[in-house]
Amino acid sequence: MAGAAVLVAGGLAVLPASVPASAALPGGNGRIAFANSGIGTVYPDGHGELSLTTDDADTAPAWSPDGARIAFASTSSGNFDVWVMNADGSGAVDLTGGSAAADTAPTWSPDGSHLAFQTDRDGNNEIYVMDELGGDQTNLTNDPGEDSLPAWSPDGDTIAFVSHRDGDDEVYTMDAADGSDQTDVTNDPDADRAPNWSPHGRSRRRPQPGVLTERAAHRVRARRGVVLDG
């Protein structure tokens, strides 16, 4: 379908196959982040390899959209937390250190203002979102089934994720703003995992012609230097 985002899971043409969990696509600086006895980066031709962290458990690196930062999961604080550091490894900050749970699988919103991640802080894995500084951590899925591996749509409106709420792994989508409209998009007896959006696809949620969404309006005001409360 032209112009539509596609998901691949369980043999259904619904997202393209995801990259390995131990690697991340190049950020804006053209480097590839990977996990191997810590987080490292390297240029696509294999030169310029840098070691950014040294904890063997550091994993799941994810570039910010502008290539300036890397989010990753680490046990440096004793349990898995979501951390963010600069692209050169400096300035590492634990964003979820207030939780004693396992917080993993970070993924950036397309504008770099938020991260989605999975956490078991409520007794089972759920999908949470937070701002880029670790504030306003919010449970979006709120379901007794295991929800994991969030993936943000390129337009920022939708998050795809894996859920076991129906007795087997399925790929679901939901509204990225509040977790509403949770929909099983694979719905077959096989295990469907690792959702990943096509780069230029749009989610199924499209604003009406001529309507400026609140998210878009916020970005316009931000570009014009207007500071919003809340």
TORFIVEX-485628 format. One record per atom (N, C-alpha, C, O): x, y, z; residue in one letter. Coordinates in nm, 2 decimals. Layout:
<pts>
X,Y,Z,a
...
</pts>
This chain:
<pts>
0.08,-0.12,0.00,m
0.00,0.00,0.00,m
0.09,0.12,0.00,m
0.17,0.14,0.09,m
0.08,0.21,-0.10,a
0.16,0.32,-0.11,a
0.14,0.42,0.00,a
0.03,0.45,0.04,a
0.25,0.47,0.06,g
0.24,0.57,0.16,g
0.20,0.52,0.30,g
0.20,0.59,0.40,g
0.17,0.39,0.31,a
0.13,0.34,0.44,a
0.24,0.27,0.51,a
0.33,0.20,0.44,a
0.25,0.28,0.64,a
0.35,0.20,0.72,a
0.32,0.06,0.72,a
0.20,0.02,0.73,a
0.42,-0.03,0.71,v
0.39,-0.17,0.72,v
0.46,-0.24,0.83,v
0.58,-0.20,0.86,v
0.40,-0.33,0.90,l
0.46,-0.41,1.01,l
0.49,-0.55,0.96,l
0.39,-0.60,0.89,l
0.62,-0.65,0.98,v
0.62,-0.79,0.95,v
0.64,-0.87,1.07,v
0.73,-0.86,1.15,v
0.54,-0.96,1.09,a
0.54,-1.04,1.21,a
0.47,-1.17,1.19,a
0.36,-1.17,1.13,a
0.53,-1.28,1.22,g
0.46,-1.41,1.20,g
0.43,-1.44,1.06,g
0.33,-1.50,1.04,g
0.51,-1.38,0.97,g
0.48,-1.41,0.83,g
0.38,-1.32,0.76,g
0.36,-1.33,0.64,g
0.32,-1.23,0.84,l
0.23,-1.14,0.78,l
0.30,-1.01,0.74,l
0.39,-0.96,0.81,l
0.26,-0.96,0.62,a
0.32,-0.84,0.58,a
0.25,-0.72,0.64,a
0.18,-0.64,0.58,a
0.28,-0.70,0.77,v
0.22,-0.59,0.84,v
0.33,-0.50,0.89,v
0.28,-0.39,0.92,v
0.52,-0.52,0.92,l
0.65,-0.45,0.95,l
0.77,-0.52,0.89,l
0.77,-0.65,0.89,l
0.87,-0.45,0.84,p
0.99,-0.51,0.79,p
1.07,-0.58,0.90,p
1.06,-0.55,1.01,p
1.15,-0.68,0.86,a
1.23,-0.75,0.96,a
1.32,-0.65,1.04,a
1.37,-0.56,0.98,a
1.32,-0.67,1.17,s
1.40,-0.57,1.25,s
1.55,-0.60,1.24,s
1.59,-0.71,1.21,s
1.63,-0.50,1.28,v
1.77,-0.52,1.29,v
1.80,-0.60,1.41,v
1.71,-0.61,1.50,v
1.92,-0.67,1.42,p
1.95,-0.75,1.54,p
1.94,-0.66,1.66,p
1.96,-0.54,1.66,p
1.90,-0.73,1.78,a
1.89,-0.65,1.90,a
2.02,-0.59,1.95,a
2.02,-0.50,2.02,a
2.13,-0.65,1.90,s
2.26,-0.60,1.95,s
2.32,-0.49,1.86,s
2.43,-0.44,1.89,s
2.24,-0.44,1.77,a
2.29,-0.33,1.68,a
2.18,-0.23,1.66,a
2.06,-0.26,1.68,a
2.22,-0.11,1.63,a
2.12,0.00,1.60,a
2.16,0.07,1.47,a
2.28,0.08,1.44,a
2.07,0.12,1.40,l
2.10,0.18,1.27,l
2.17,0.31,1.30,l
2.17,0.37,1.41,l
2.25,0.36,1.20,p
2.34,0.48,1.22,p
2.25,0.60,1.26,p
2.14,0.62,1.20,p
2.30,0.68,1.35,g
2.24,0.80,1.38,g
2.28,0.91,1.28,g
2.33,0.88,1.18,g
2.25,1.04,1.32,g
2.28,1.15,1.23,g
2.43,1.16,1.20,g
2.47,1.23,1.10,g
2.52,1.10,1.28,n
2.66,1.11,1.26,n
2.71,1.00,1.17,n
2.83,0.99,1.15,n
2.63,0.91,1.12,g
2.67,0.80,1.03,g
2.73,0.68,1.09,g
2.78,0.59,1.02,g
2.73,0.68,1.23,r
2.79,0.56,1.30,r
2.69,0.46,1.34,r
2.57,0.49,1.34,r
2.73,0.34,1.36,i
2.65,0.23,1.40,i
2.68,0.20,1.55,i
2.79,0.18,1.59,i
2.57,0.20,1.63,a
2.59,0.16,1.77,a
2.57,0.01,1.79,a
2.48,-0.05,1.72,a
2.64,-0.05,1.88,f
2.62,-0.20,1.90,f
2.66,-0.23,2.04,f
2.72,-0.15,2.11,f
2.62,-0.35,2.09,a
2.65,-0.40,2.22,a
2.74,-0.52,2.21,a
2.72,-0.61,2.15,a
2.85,-0.50,2.29,n
2.95,-0.61,2.29,n
3.05,-0.58,2.41,n
3.14,-0.50,2.39,n
3.02,-0.64,2.53,s
3.10,-0.60,2.65,s
3.09,-0.45,2.67,s
3.19,-0.39,2.70,s
2.97,-0.40,2.66,g
2.95,-0.26,2.67,g
2.89,-0.20,2.54,g
2.86,-0.28,2.44,g
2.87,-0.07,2.53,i
2.82,-0.01,2.41,i
2.93,0.05,2.33,i
3.02,0.12,2.39,i
2.93,0.02,2.20,g
3.04,0.08,2.11,g
2.97,0.14,1.99,g
2.86,0.12,1.96,g
3.05,0.22,1.91,t
3.01,0.27,1.78,t
3.12,0.25,1.68,t
3.23,0.23,1.72,t
3.08,0.24,1.56,v
3.17,0.22,1.45,v
3.11,0.27,1.32,v
2.99,0.28,1.30,v
3.20,0.31,1.23,y
3.15,0.36,1.10,y
3.11,0.23,1.01,y
3.16,0.13,1.04,y
3.02,0.25,0.92,p
2.97,0.14,0.84,p
3.08,0.06,0.76,p
3.06,-0.06,0.73,p
3.19,0.12,0.73,d
3.30,0.05,0.67,d
3.39,-0.02,0.76,d
3.49,-0.08,0.72,d
3.36,-0.01,0.89,g
3.44,-0.09,0.99,g
3.55,-0.01,1.06,g
3.62,-0.06,1.15,g
3.57,0.11,1.02,h
3.68,0.19,1.09,h
3.63,0.28,1.20,h
3.51,0.30,1.21,h
3.72,0.33,1.28,g
3.68,0.43,1.38,g
3.60,0.37,1.50,g
3.52,0.44,1.55,g
3.63,0.24,1.53,e
3.55,0.18,1.64,e
3.58,0.25,1.77,e
3.70,0.27,1.81,e
3.48,0.28,1.85,l
3.49,0.34,1.98,l
3.42,0.26,2.09,l
3.31,0.21,2.06,l
3.48,0.25,2.20,s
3.41,0.18,2.32,s
3.36,0.29,2.41,s
3.44,0.37,2.46,s
3.23,0.30,2.43,l
3.16,0.40,2.50,l
3.13,0.37,2.65,l
3.14,0.45,2.73,l
3.10,0.24,2.67,t
3.08,0.19,2.81,t
3.15,0.06,2.82,t
3.18,-0.01,2.72,t
3.17,0.01,2.95,t
3.24,-0.11,2.97,t
3.17,-0.21,3.05,t
3.22,-0.32,3.09,t
3.04,-0.19,3.08,d
2.96,-0.29,3.16,d
2.91,-0.40,3.06,d
2.85,-0.36,2.96,d
2.95,-0.52,3.09,d
2.91,-0.63,3.00,d
2.76,-0.64,2.97,d
2.71,-0.69,2.87,d
2.68,-0.59,3.07,a
2.54,-0.61,3.06,a
2.47,-0.49,2.98,a
2.35,-0.50,2.96,a
2.55,-0.39,2.94,d
2.49,-0.28,2.87,d
2.44,-0.33,2.73,d
2.51,-0.40,2.66,d
2.32,-0.30,2.70,t
2.26,-0.35,2.58,t
2.15,-0.26,2.52,t
2.12,-0.15,2.58,t
2.10,-0.30,2.40,a
1.99,-0.23,2.34,a
2.01,-0.08,2.31,a
1.93,0.00,2.35,a
2.13,-0.05,2.24,p
2.15,0.09,2.21,p
2.05,0.15,2.11,p
2.01,0.08,2.02,p
2.01,0.27,2.13,a
1.91,0.33,2.04,a
1.95,0.48,2.02,a
1.96,0.56,2.11,a
1.99,0.52,1.89,w
2.03,0.65,1.86,w
1.91,0.75,1.88,w
1.80,0.71,1.84,w
1.93,0.87,1.93,s
1.83,0.97,1.92,s
1.82,1.01,1.77,s
1.92,1.00,1.70,s
1.71,1.07,1.73,p
1.69,1.10,1.59,p
1.80,1.20,1.53,p
1.83,1.19,1.41,p
1.86,1.28,1.62,d
1.96,1.38,1.57,d
2.10,1.32,1.57,d
2.20,1.38,1.54,d
2.11,1.20,1.63,g
2.24,1.13,1.63,g
2.33,1.18,1.74,g
2.45,1.15,1.75,g
2.28,1.27,1.83,a
2.36,1.33,1.93,a
2.37,1.25,2.06,a
2.46,1.27,2.14,a
2.27,1.16,2.08,r
2.26,1.08,2.21,r
2.23,0.94,2.18,r
2.18,0.90,2.07,r
2.26,0.85,2.27,i
2.23,0.71,2.26,i
2.16,0.67,2.39,i
2.21,0.69,2.50,i
2.04,0.61,2.38,a
1.98,0.55,2.49,a
2.02,0.40,2.50,a
2.04,0.34,2.39,a
2.02,0.34,2.61,f
2.06,0.20,2.63,f
2.01,0.15,2.76,f
1.97,0.23,2.85,f
2.01,0.02,2.78,a
1.97,-0.05,2.90,a
2.10,-0.09,2.97,a
2.19,-0.15,2.91,a
2.11,-0.07,3.10,s
2.23,-0.10,3.18,s
2.20,-0.15,3.32,s
2.10,-0.10,3.38,s
2.28,-0.24,3.37,t
2.27,-0.28,3.51,t
2.37,-0.21,3.60,t
2.39,-0.25,3.72,t
2.42,-0.10,3.56,s
2.53,-0.03,3.63,s
2.48,0.02,3.77,s
2.56,0.03,3.87,s
2.35,0.04,3.79,s
2.29,0.08,3.91,s
2.24,-0.04,3.99,s
2.17,-0.02,4.10,s
2.26,-0.16,3.95,g
2.22,-0.28,4.02,g
2.11,-0.36,3.95,g
2.10,-0.48,3.97,g
2.02,-0.29,3.88,n
1.91,-0.36,3.80,n
1.91,-0.29,3.67,n
1.96,-0.18,3.65,n
1.84,-0.35,3.57,f
1.83,-0.28,3.44,f
1.75,-0.15,3.45,f
1.64,-0.15,3.50,f
1.82,-0.04,3.40,d
1.76,0.09,3.39,d
1.78,0.14,3.25,d
1.87,0.09,3.18,d
1.70,0.24,3.21,v
1.73,0.31,3.09,v
1.82,0.42,3.11,v
1.79,0.51,3.19,v
1.93,0.43,3.04,w
2.03,0.53,3.05,w
2.03,0.61,2.91,w
1.99,0.56,2.81,w
2.08,0.73,2.92,v
2.11,0.81,2.80,v
2.25,0.87,2.81,v
2.28,0.92,2.92,v
2.33,0.87,2.71,m
2.46,0.93,2.71,m
2.48,1.01,2.58,m
2.41,0.99,2.48,m
2.58,1.10,2.57,n
2.61,1.16,2.45,n
2.68,1.06,2.35,n
2.72,0.95,2.39,n
2.68,1.10,2.23,a
2.73,1.01,2.13,a
2.88,0.97,2.15,a
2.92,0.87,2.09,a
2.95,1.05,2.22,d
3.09,1.01,2.25,d
3.11,0.94,2.38,d
3.22,0.91,2.42,d
3.00,0.90,2.45,g
3.00,0.83,2.57,g
3.00,0.91,2.70,g
2.99,0.86,2.81,g
3.01,1.04,2.68,s
3.01,1.13,2.80,s
2.87,1.16,2.85,s
2.77,1.13,2.78,s
2.86,1.21,2.97,g
2.73,1.26,3.02,g
2.63,1.15,3.05,g
2.51,1.18,3.03,g
2.67,1.03,3.08,a
2.57,0.92,3.09,a
2.48,0.95,3.22,a
2.53,0.98,3.32,a
2.35,0.93,3.20,v
2.25,0.96,3.30,v
2.15,0.84,3.31,v
2.10,0.80,3.21,v
2.13,0.80,3.43,d
2.03,0.69,3.46,d
1.89,0.76,3.47,d
1.86,0.83,3.56,d
1.80,0.73,3.37,l
1.67,0.80,3.36,l
1.57,0.73,3.45,l
1.47,0.80,3.48,l
1.58,0.60,3.47,t
1.48,0.53,3.55,t
1.53,0.47,3.68,t
1.48,0.37,3.73,t
1.63,0.53,3.73,g
1.69,0.48,3.85,g
1.61,0.48,3.98,g
1.64,0.42,4.08,g
1.49,0.55,3.97,g
1.40,0.55,4.09,g
1.32,0.42,4.10,g
1.25,0.41,4.20,g
1.33,0.34,4.00,s
1.25,0.21,4.00,s
1.35,0.09,4.03,s
1.46,0.09,3.99,s
1.30,0.00,4.11,a
1.37,-0.12,4.14,a
1.34,-0.23,4.04,a
1.39,-0.35,4.05,a
1.27,-0.20,3.93,a
1.23,-0.29,3.83,a
1.34,-0.31,3.72,a
1.44,-0.24,3.72,a
1.31,-0.39,3.62,a
1.39,-0.41,3.50,a
1.33,-0.32,3.39,a
1.22,-0.35,3.34,a
1.40,-0.21,3.36,d
1.36,-0.12,3.25,d
1.45,-0.14,3.13,d
1.57,-0.11,3.14,d
1.40,-0.18,3.02,t
1.48,-0.21,2.90,t
1.41,-0.16,2.77,t
1.30,-0.10,2.77,t
1.48,-0.20,2.66,a
1.43,-0.18,2.53,a
1.38,-0.03,2.50,a
1.27,-0.01,2.45,a
1.47,0.07,2.52,p
1.43,0.20,2.49,p
1.42,0.23,2.35,p
1.50,0.18,2.26,p
1.33,0.32,2.31,t
1.31,0.37,2.17,t
1.27,0.51,2.17,t
1.19,0.55,2.25,t
1.33,0.59,2.08,w
1.30,0.74,2.08,w
1.18,0.77,2.00,w
1.14,0.70,1.90,w
1.11,0.88,2.04,s
1.01,0.93,1.96,s
1.08,1.00,1.84,s
1.19,1.04,1.86,s
1.01,1.02,1.73,p
1.08,1.08,1.61,p
1.13,1.22,1.63,p
1.23,1.26,1.57,p
1.07,1.30,1.72,d
1.12,1.43,1.75,d
1.23,1.43,1.86,d
1.28,1.54,1.89,d
1.26,1.32,1.92,g
1.36,1.31,2.02,g
1.32,1.36,2.16,g
1.40,1.38,2.25,g
1.19,1.40,2.18,s
1.15,1.45,2.30,s
1.11,1.35,2.41,s
1.10,1.38,2.53,s
1.08,1.23,2.37,h
1.03,1.12,2.46,h
1.10,0.99,2.42,h
1.15,0.97,2.31,h
1.10,0.90,2.52,l
1.14,0.76,2.50,l
1.03,0.67,2.55,l
0.96,0.69,2.65,l
1.01,0.56,2.47,a
0.92,0.45,2.52,a
1.02,0.34,2.56,a
1.13,0.32,2.51,a
0.97,0.25,2.66,f
1.05,0.14,2.71,f
0.96,0.04,2.77,f
0.84,0.07,2.80,f
1.01,-0.08,2.80,q
0.94,-0.18,2.87,q
0.99,-0.19,3.01,q
1.11,-0.18,3.04,q
0.90,-0.22,3.10,t
0.93,-0.23,3.24,t
0.84,-0.33,3.31,t
0.72,-0.34,3.28,t
0.89,-0.40,3.41,d
0.81,-0.49,3.49,d
0.78,-0.43,3.63,d
0.75,-0.51,3.72,d
0.78,-0.30,3.64,r
0.76,-0.24,3.78,r
0.62,-0.25,3.83,r
0.60,-0.24,3.95,r
0.53,-0.29,3.75,d
0.39,-0.31,3.79,d
0.36,-0.46,3.81,d
0.24,-0.50,3.82,d
0.46,-0.55,3.81,g
0.44,-0.69,3.83,g
0.45,-0.77,3.70,g
0.46,-0.89,3.71,g
0.43,-0.71,3.59,n
0.45,-0.77,3.46,n
0.50,-0.66,3.36,n
0.49,-0.55,3.39,n
0.55,-0.71,3.25,n
0.61,-0.61,3.15,n
0.49,-0.52,3.09,n
0.39,-0.57,3.05,n
0.52,-0.39,3.10,e
0.43,-0.29,3.04,e
0.51,-0.20,2.96,e
0.63,-0.19,2.97,e
0.44,-0.12,2.87,i
0.51,-0.02,2.79,i
0.48,0.11,2.86,i
0.37,0.16,2.88,i
0.59,0.18,2.89,y
0.59,0.31,2.95,y
0.65,0.42,2.85,y
0.72,0.38,2.76,y
0.62,0.54,2.87,v
0.68,0.65,2.80,v
0.73,0.75,2.91,v
0.67,0.76,3.02,v
0.83,0.83,2.87,m
0.88,0.93,2.96,m
0.94,1.04,2.87,m
0.97,1.02,2.75,m
0.96,1.16,2.93,d
1.03,1.26,2.85,d
1.18,1.23,2.84,d
1.23,1.14,2.91,d
1.25,1.31,2.76,e
1.39,1.28,2.74,e
1.48,1.30,2.86,e
1.60,1.25,2.86,e
1.43,1.36,2.96,l
1.50,1.38,3.09,l
1.46,1.27,3.20,l
1.52,1.28,3.31,l
1.37,1.18,3.16,g
1.33,1.08,3.26,g
1.20,1.12,3.33,g
1.16,1.04,3.42,g
1.14,1.23,3.31,g
1.03,1.28,3.38,g
0.90,1.22,3.32,g
0.89,1.17,3.21,g
0.79,1.23,3.40,d
0.65,1.20,3.35,d
0.65,1.05,3.30,d
0.60,1.03,3.19,d
0.70,0.96,3.38,q
0.70,0.82,3.34,q
0.56,0.76,3.35,q
0.50,0.76,3.46,q
0.50,0.72,3.24,t
0.36,0.68,3.23,t
0.34,0.55,3.17,t
0.39,0.52,3.06,t
0.25,0.47,3.23,n
0.22,0.33,3.18,n
0.11,0.35,3.07,n
0.00,0.41,3.10,n
0.14,0.31,2.95,l
0.05,0.32,2.84,l
-0.04,0.20,2.82,l
-0.15,0.21,2.77,l
0.01,0.08,2.85,t
-0.06,-0.04,2.82,t
-0.15,-0.09,2.93,t
-0.27,-0.12,2.90,t
-0.11,-0.09,3.05,n
-0.20,-0.12,3.16,n
-0.28,-0.25,3.14,n
-0.41,-0.25,3.14,n
-0.21,-0.36,3.11,d
-0.28,-0.48,3.08,d
-0.21,-0.59,3.16,d
-0.09,-0.59,3.17,d
-0.28,-0.69,3.21,p
-0.22,-0.80,3.28,p
-0.13,-0.89,3.20,p
-0.05,-0.97,3.25,p
-0.14,-0.89,3.06,g
-0.06,-0.96,2.98,g
0.08,-0.90,2.96,g
0.10,-0.78,2.99,g
0.18,-0.97,2.92,e
0.31,-0.92,2.90,e
0.32,-0.83,2.77,e
0.29,-0.88,2.66,e
0.36,-0.71,2.79,d
0.37,-0.61,2.68,d
0.52,-0.57,2.67,d
0.58,-0.53,2.77,d
0.58,-0.57,2.55,s
0.72,-0.55,2.54,s
0.76,-0.49,2.40,s
0.67,-0.48,2.31,s
0.88,-0.46,2.39,l
0.95,-0.42,2.26,l
0.87,-0.31,2.19,l
0.82,-0.33,2.07,l
0.86,-0.19,2.24,p
0.79,-0.08,2.18,p
0.87,-0.03,2.05,p
0.99,-0.03,2.05,p
0.79,0.02,1.95,a
0.85,0.08,1.83,a
0.77,0.19,1.79,a
0.65,0.18,1.76,a
0.83,0.31,1.78,w
0.75,0.43,1.75,w
0.74,0.45,1.60,w
0.83,0.43,1.53,w
0.62,0.49,1.56,s
0.59,0.52,1.42,s
0.67,0.64,1.37,s
0.69,0.73,1.46,s
0.71,0.65,1.25,p
0.78,0.77,1.20,p
0.71,0.90,1.22,p
0.77,1.01,1.23,p
0.58,0.90,1.22,d
0.50,1.03,1.24,d
0.48,1.06,1.38,d
0.43,1.16,1.41,d
0.52,0.97,1.47,g
0.51,0.99,1.62,g
0.38,0.97,1.68,g
0.36,0.99,1.80,g
0.28,0.93,1.60,d
0.14,0.92,1.66,d
0.11,0.78,1.72,d
0.02,0.77,1.80,d
0.19,0.68,1.68,t
0.15,0.54,1.71,t
0.28,0.47,1.77,t
0.39,0.49,1.72,t
0.25,0.38,1.86,i
0.36,0.29,1.91,i
0.31,0.14,1.88,i
0.20,0.10,1.92,i
0.39,0.07,1.81,a
0.37,-0.08,1.79,a
0.44,-0.15,1.91,a
0.55,-0.10,1.96,a
0.39,-0.26,1.95,f
0.46,-0.34,2.06,f
0.41,-0.48,2.05,f
0.32,-0.52,1.98,f
0.48,-0.57,2.13,v
0.44,-0.71,2.13,v
0.36,-0.73,2.26,v
0.40,-0.68,2.37,v
0.25,-0.81,2.25,s
0.17,-0.84,2.37,s
0.13,-0.99,2.37,s
0.11,-1.05,2.27,s
0.13,-1.04,2.49,h
0.10,-1.18,2.51,h
-0.04,-1.19,2.58,h
-0.08,-1.30,2.63,h
-0.12,-1.08,2.57,r
-0.25,-1.08,2.64,r
-0.35,-1.18,2.58,r
-0.45,-1.21,2.65,r
-0.33,-1.23,2.46,d
-0.43,-1.32,2.40,d
-0.38,-1.46,2.41,d
-0.44,-1.55,2.35,d
-0.27,-1.49,2.48,g
-0.22,-1.62,2.50,g
-0.11,-1.66,2.41,g
-0.04,-1.76,2.43,g
-0.07,-1.57,2.31,d
0.05,-1.59,2.23,d
0.09,-1.45,2.19,d
0.02,-1.35,2.20,d
0.22,-1.44,2.15,d
0.27,-1.31,2.11,d
0.21,-1.25,1.99,d
0.21,-1.32,1.88,d
0.15,-1.13,2.00,e
0.09,-1.06,1.88,e
0.15,-0.92,1.87,e
0.19,-0.87,1.98,e
0.15,-0.86,1.76,v
0.19,-0.72,1.74,v
0.07,-0.64,1.75,v
-0.03,-0.66,1.68,v
0.07,-0.54,1.85,y
-0.04,-0.45,1.87,y
0.01,-0.31,1.83,y
0.13,-0.28,1.82,y
-0.08,-0.22,1.81,t
-0.05,-0.08,1.80,t
-0.14,0.00,1.90,t
-0.25,-0.05,1.94,t
-0.09,0.12,1.94,m
-0.17,0.20,2.02,m
-0.14,0.35,2.00,m
-0.03,0.38,1.94,m
-0.22,0.44,2.05,d
-0.20,0.58,2.04,d
-0.08,0.61,2.13,d
-0.08,0.58,2.25,d
0.02,0.68,2.07,a
0.14,0.71,2.15,a
0.12,0.82,2.26,a
0.20,0.82,2.36,a
0.01,0.89,2.25,a
-0.01,1.00,2.34,a
-0.06,0.95,2.47,a
-0.03,1.00,2.58,a
-0.16,0.85,2.47,d
-0.22,0.81,2.59,d
-0.25,0.66,2.60,d
-0.31,0.61,2.69,d
-0.20,0.58,2.50,g
-0.22,0.43,2.50,g
-0.35,0.39,2.46,g
-0.38,0.27,2.48,g
-0.44,0.47,2.41,s
-0.57,0.43,2.37,s
-0.57,0.36,2.24,s
-0.47,0.35,2.17,s
-0.68,0.30,2.21,d
-0.70,0.23,2.08,d
-0.60,0.12,2.06,d
-0.53,0.11,1.95,d
-0.58,0.03,2.16,q
-0.49,-0.08,2.15,q
-0.55,-0.19,2.06,q
-0.66,-0.24,2.09,q
-0.48,-0.22,1.95,t
-0.53,-0.30,1.84,t
-0.44,-0.41,1.80,t
-0.32,-0.39,1.78,t
-0.49,-0.54,1.80,d
-0.41,-0.65,1.75,d
-0.40,-0.65,1.60,d
-0.50,-0.66,1.53,d
-0.28,-0.62,1.54,v
-0.27,-0.61,1.40,v
-0.22,-0.73,1.33,v
-0.22,-0.74,1.21,v
-0.18,-0.83,1.41,t
-0.14,-0.96,1.34,t
-0.24,-1.07,1.36,t
-0.29,-1.13,1.26,t
-0.29,-1.09,1.48,n
-0.40,-1.18,1.51,n
-0.40,-1.31,1.44,n
-0.49,-1.35,1.36,n
-0.29,-1.39,1.47,d
-0.28,-1.52,1.42,d
-0.22,-1.61,1.52,d
-0.16,-1.56,1.62,d
-0.23,-1.75,1.51,p
-0.18,-1.83,1.62,p
-0.03,-1.84,1.63,p
0.02,-1.90,1.73,p
0.05,-1.79,1.54,d
0.19,-1.80,1.55,d
0.24,-1.68,1.64,d
0.17,-1.59,1.67,d
0.37,-1.70,1.69,a
0.43,-1.59,1.77,a
0.48,-1.48,1.68,a
0.56,-1.50,1.60,a
0.42,-1.36,1.70,d
0.46,-1.24,1.62,d
0.53,-1.15,1.71,d
0.48,-1.10,1.81,d
0.66,-1.11,1.67,r
0.75,-1.03,1.76,r
0.82,-0.93,1.67,r
0.81,-0.92,1.55,r
0.90,-0.85,1.75,a
1.00,-0.76,1.69,a
0.94,-0.66,1.59,a
0.99,-0.65,1.47,a
0.84,-0.58,1.62,p
0.78,-0.49,1.53,p
0.88,-0.38,1.50,p
0.96,-0.33,1.58,p
0.88,-0.33,1.37,n
0.97,-0.23,1.32,n
0.91,-0.16,1.21,n
0.87,-0.22,1.11,n
0.90,-0.02,1.22,w
0.83,0.05,1.12,w
0.91,0.08,0.99,w
1.03,0.09,1.00,w
0.84,0.08,0.88,s
0.91,0.12,0.75,s
0.95,0.27,0.77,s
0.88,0.35,0.83,s
1.06,0.31,0.71,p
1.12,0.45,0.75,p
1.03,0.56,0.71,p
1.02,0.66,0.79,p
0.95,0.55,0.60,h
0.88,0.67,0.56,h
0.73,0.65,0.57,h
0.65,0.73,0.52,h
0.69,0.54,0.64,g
0.55,0.51,0.65,g
0.47,0.61,0.75,g
0.54,0.66,0.84,g
0.35,0.62,0.73,r
0.26,0.69,0.82,r
0.17,0.59,0.90,r
0.14,0.49,0.84,r
0.14,0.62,1.02,s
0.05,0.53,1.10,s
-0.09,0.54,1.04,s
-0.12,0.62,0.96,s
-0.18,0.46,1.10,r
-0.32,0.46,1.05,r
-0.39,0.57,1.11,r
-0.51,0.60,1.07,r
-0.33,0.65,1.20,r
-0.40,0.76,1.26,r
-0.36,0.89,1.18,r
-0.25,0.94,1.20,r
-0.45,0.94,1.10,r
-0.42,1.06,1.02,r
-0.51,1.17,1.05,r
-0.63,1.15,1.06,r
-0.46,1.29,1.07,p
-0.55,1.41,1.10,p
-0.63,1.44,0.98,p
-0.60,1.41,0.87,p
-0.75,1.50,1.01,q
-0.84,1.54,0.90,q
-0.77,1.65,0.82,q
-0.70,1.73,0.88,q
-0.80,1.66,0.69,p
-0.74,1.77,0.61,p
-0.77,1.91,0.67,p
-0.88,1.94,0.71,p
-0.66,1.99,0.68,g
-0.68,2.12,0.73,g
-0.68,2.13,0.88,g
-0.69,2.24,0.94,g
-0.67,2.02,0.95,v
-0.67,2.02,1.10,v
-0.53,2.01,1.15,v
-0.46,1.91,1.12,v
-0.48,2.10,1.23,l
-0.35,2.10,1.30,l
-0.37,2.03,1.43,l
-0.43,2.08,1.52,l
-0.30,1.91,1.44,t
-0.31,1.84,1.57,t
-0.24,1.92,1.68,t
-0.16,2.00,1.65,t
-0.28,1.89,1.81,e
-0.22,1.95,1.92,e
-0.07,1.93,1.92,e
0.01,2.02,1.96,e
-0.02,1.81,1.88,r
0.12,1.78,1.88,r
0.19,1.86,1.78,r
0.30,1.92,1.80,r
0.13,1.88,1.66,a
0.19,1.96,1.55,a
0.19,2.11,1.59,a
0.28,2.18,1.57,a
0.08,2.15,1.66,a
0.07,2.29,1.70,a
0.18,2.32,1.81,a
0.24,2.43,1.80,a
0.20,2.22,1.90,h
0.30,2.24,2.00,h
0.44,2.26,1.93,h
0.52,2.34,1.97,h
0.47,2.18,1.83,r
0.60,2.19,1.76,r
0.61,2.32,1.69,r
0.72,2.38,1.69,r
0.50,2.37,1.63,v
0.51,2.50,1.56,v
0.54,2.61,1.66,v
0.62,2.69,1.64,v
0.47,2.61,1.78,r
0.49,2.71,1.88,r
0.63,2.70,1.93,r
0.70,2.80,1.96,r
0.68,2.57,1.95,a
0.82,2.56,2.00,a
0.92,2.62,1.90,a
1.02,2.68,1.95,a
0.90,2.59,1.77,r
0.99,2.65,1.67,r
0.99,2.80,1.68,r
1.09,2.86,1.64,r
0.88,2.86,1.71,r
0.87,3.00,1.72,r
0.92,3.06,1.85,r
0.91,3.18,1.87,r
0.97,2.97,1.94,g
1.02,3.02,2.06,g
0.92,3.04,2.17,g
0.95,3.11,2.27,g
0.80,2.99,2.15,v
0.69,3.00,2.26,v
0.71,2.89,2.36,v
0.72,2.78,2.32,v
0.72,2.93,2.48,v
0.74,2.83,2.59,v
0.60,2.80,2.65,v
0.53,2.89,2.69,v
0.56,2.67,2.65,l
0.43,2.63,2.70,l
0.44,2.58,2.84,l
0.54,2.51,2.88,l
0.35,2.61,2.93,d
0.34,2.55,3.06,d
0.29,2.41,3.05,d
0.21,2.38,2.96,d
0.35,2.32,3.13,g
0.30,2.18,3.13,g
0.37,2.11,3.02,g
0.34,1.99,3.00,g
</pts>
